Amino acid sequence: MQCATVKSGVECSFMAKSGCGFLGGACRTIPDKCEGCDRIKNYGEQKYCIAFPDPTVRWRIGNCSLATHIKVESKSDAAKVRVGQQKQKKK
């Protein structure tokens, strides 16, 4: 159904005939950590995430998994050490 609370006219999976089913009855605004992300849209004077109704929850454990403005560094090859390898016997 289409949102009738904050994001008027946008398809929302939380909307029902009785109103918004999200906790509190409406989406939450973005935190400062989300600034620069491509998933931010302005609705009225506020900024909202189009992927999550409460984006602050995504930042509690670490980085947001869908943040487009953060580059994740991979571990180098020196950190990958193989332990416990044995040579196989020839028959």
Phi, psi and omega in degrees: 000163180271142182294138179241003182258285187259309184262072186302127176087000181261139178295131183224132180281347180270346182284138175226177180297332181274356180123192182289129181267359178286151180304119182097348176082008178197160177287157179261153177286165183281151173277175181295332181294339182275352182300128180101353181283147180283349183267013180265134174228147178269128173234106186075230179261355183257159177251134182229152176276137180273351182261325184230139178286334177227087186293342179294333179294327182291340183261358184293318184275325183182222179282152176293137183287341180249014181291125181269350183261003180245131178260127181268127180271134178270158180287148181282168181293334180293333180283341180271098181249128180268126186243142172080027178274142178233151177281146178272147180282145176275141179266000000 
